[in-house]
Amino acid sequence: MADTKIEIQKFANKDGEYKRMQSVFRNTISKDGPHLPEANRYHLYVSYACPWAHRTLIARLTKGLAGIIGVTVVHWHMDNNGWRFGTEEESKTESRDSTPEPLYGFHRLKELYYKANPEYQGRFTVPVLWDKKLETIVNNESSEILRIFNTEFNALVPEEQAAIDLYPEPLRAQIDELNEWIYPNINNGVYKTGFATKQEPYEKEVTNLFNYLDKLEELLKARHDKCEEYLLGTLLTEADIRLFTTLVRFDPVYHQHFKCNIRMIRHDYPHIHRYLRNLYWKDDVFKSTTHFDHIKFHYTKSHPQINPHGITPFGPLPNIMPLYP
Ligand SMILES: N[C@@H](CCC(=O)N[C@@H](CS)C(=O)NCC(=O)O)C(=O)O
């Protein structure tokens, strides 16, 4: 417990404010190399609990990359040594989704980072996109992995998936504009709220978060009035993927665990709630990549500074409401 407190102080500064660190590996895959687009050359390491990693899982399936890029899921529990891989035993029983590390038999995610760079000094985060040929990390920043998946494997997937463009040229300015306020105020806003270690920054962040959820509600109401399902209208884009992974965790986890509890999506934001349910229930890629057990266990049992007894609340039930409640 004492160690965990030290750990959290790396996040929160002396004023009790949470600061997210920048990702370090920022390369791309392209025909110009050195990371060439090739089937079965890359491996994606994720946690089903993590909203950033979840983005990459959705993009991988949407773009038809399931048979081209393998995935390993870490165990949901993160301790002072970071993420670990599931044991053989666990992969059969307790947490079937988290399996042993397939390439090197590593026990911890951090071993991959050190293999890529023995001098590495940053955090050991998921997602990690690994190049099996060059034995290094290509990229560990989810927003960039999304873009890589969107364009760089198009020659290797069926036409139908190649034609899906999650960042289409004519919508780029609008997508960028959405990302610019949704990322700091909502995606990262829940973390700034939940990891605040003083009352004042907590109150500032939680108020700000709900101001932006109100803004989102207005935007989605306007879309609904025009019978449009997505943030940008009738087309699924990366902006939806980036938003979904936060919204789907909101009521089950952020509301109570991160004290983001001024309002609840299911009770207080009908348009956000409909948007979330539409994505989850109508597009199997969103549903099949959402694992509420990993999500709930991870947060509530990996942050003893927030939840010292590690008790995972039952509710709210269900984790997500039906499409037509
Ligand atoms: N900027 C990164 C953030 C990834 C991130 O913070 N992942 C968290 C899990 S939700 C993590 O792995 N944390 C481990 C740690 O900080 O030790 C991205 O979007 O890919």
The ligand as an SDF file (V2000), in Angstrom:
LIG
                    3D

 20 19  0  0  0  0  0  0  0  0999 V2000
   -1.3390    7.6350  -24.1600 N   0  0  0  0  0  0  0  0  0  0  0  0
   -1.5340    6.2880  -23.9670 C   0  0  0  0  0  0  0  0  0  0  0  0
   -2.0830    6.0230  -22.5580 C   0  0  0  0  0  0  0  0  0  0  0  0
   -2.1660    4.5650  -22.2540 C   0  0  0  0  0  0  0  0  0  0  0  0
   -2.3620    4.3130  -20.7630 C   0  0  0  0  0  0  0  0  0  0  0  0
   -2.2540    5.2090  -19.9200 O   0  0  0  0  0  0  0  0  0  0  0  0
   -2.6440    3.0420  -20.4060 N   0  0  0  0  0  0  0  0  0  0  0  0
   -2.8090    2.6880  -19.0120 C   0  0  0  0  0  0  0  0  0  0  0  0
   -3.9730    1.7520  -18.8160 C   0  0  0  0  0  0  0  0  0  0  0  0
   -5.5360    2.5090  -18.9680 S   0  0  0  0  0  0  0  0  0  0  0  0
   -1.6040    1.9110  -18.5390 C   0  0  0  0  0  0  0  0  0  0  0  0
   -1.1820    0.9800  -19.1850 O   0  0  0  0  0  0  0  0  0  0  0  0
   -1.0530    2.2790  -17.3800 N   0  0  0  0  0  0  0  0  0  0  0  0
    0.0250    1.5950  -16.7750 C   0  0  0  0  0  0  0  0  0  0  0  0
    0.8850    2.5030  -15.9600 C   0  0  0  0  0  0  0  0  0  0  0  0
    0.7270    3.7130  -16.0660 O   0  0  0  0  0  0  0  0  0  0  0  0
    1.7400    1.9880  -15.2280 O   0  0  0  0  0  0  0  0  0  0  0  0
   -2.4460    5.7960  -25.0480 C   0  0  0  0  0  0  0  0  0  0  0  0
   -3.4910    6.4230  -25.3200 O   0  0  0  0  0  0  0  0  0  0  0  0
   -2.1160    4.7980  -25.6620 O   0  0  0  0  0  0  0  0  0  0  0  0
  1  2  1  0
  2  3  1  0
  2 18  1  0
  3  4  1  0
  4  5  1  0
  5  6  2  0
  5  7  1  0
  7  8  1  0
  8  9  1  0
  8 11  1  0
  9 10  1  0
 11 12  2  0
 11 13  1  0
 13 14  1  0
 14 15  1  0
 15 16  2  0
 15 17  1  0
 18 19  2  0
 18 20  1  0
M  END
$$$$
